[in-house]
Amino acid sequence: MSSSSSVRIWDLPVRLCHWLLVILVAGLYLTGEIGGFDLELPWPGGNTIYLGNMDVHALLGQAVLGVLVFRVLWGFFGSTTARFSDFVRGPASVIRYLRELLSGRIPEARGHNPAGAVMVLLLLLLLAAQTGTGLFASDDFFFEGPLAHRVDSDTSQTLTRLHKLNFNGLLFAIGLHVLASVYYLIRGKNLIGAMVHGRKSEDQLAGTEARPQFAGAWKAWLVAVLAVAAVWGLQEL
């Protein structure tokens, strides 16, 4: 998509968060539902580090938590279209958008549309619940979350069950998200492509708000350091 016919909408941090979560959640599904993904990693001195399947699962979960913390912080301090204040709307706006969608018209939006904003919040909440329960989960044999020792066995078992149930809800929400993206693609709105190259055509932006302002790279690095520090701090509790 040439710059002369398109406008930059999504910054690199938003796009990286999106596709990292796609990869990481896929990895969580493979390690959590299928298994057998043991790893032997080379280490200086001719040694190796062995990671069992659930060790890999735990590391992927911690990576999801880091990306999630970054995305939430970026939702307050990042570029215009990354900020929750830019795209989160009240119930009336969501209902009005859905009515127009059901009537056959797709209203234009600079960033996330009102219905898409609901899906973003839902996915973030489900991911937060998934990583949160995973920190305390334990199967008393193969796996123990880094904070499982902070609660009693019954509480850990309850959170483990919630961890498994919530993942089913997360998969369902992801399925809806994919179906919605395919629907928009069929209707001529390539939201998937926009999340790859970060741009939308001029036609898709007609009548929408002013063009977004983008945060500097230094701010993204600062937020990334804070996210890593937050995840590391949790491991040390």
Summary of the structure (lengths in Angstrom):
residues: 237
radius of gyration: 20.1
end to end distance: 47.7
largest distance: 65.8
contacts: 663
relative contact order: 0.17
helix: 67%
strand: 8%
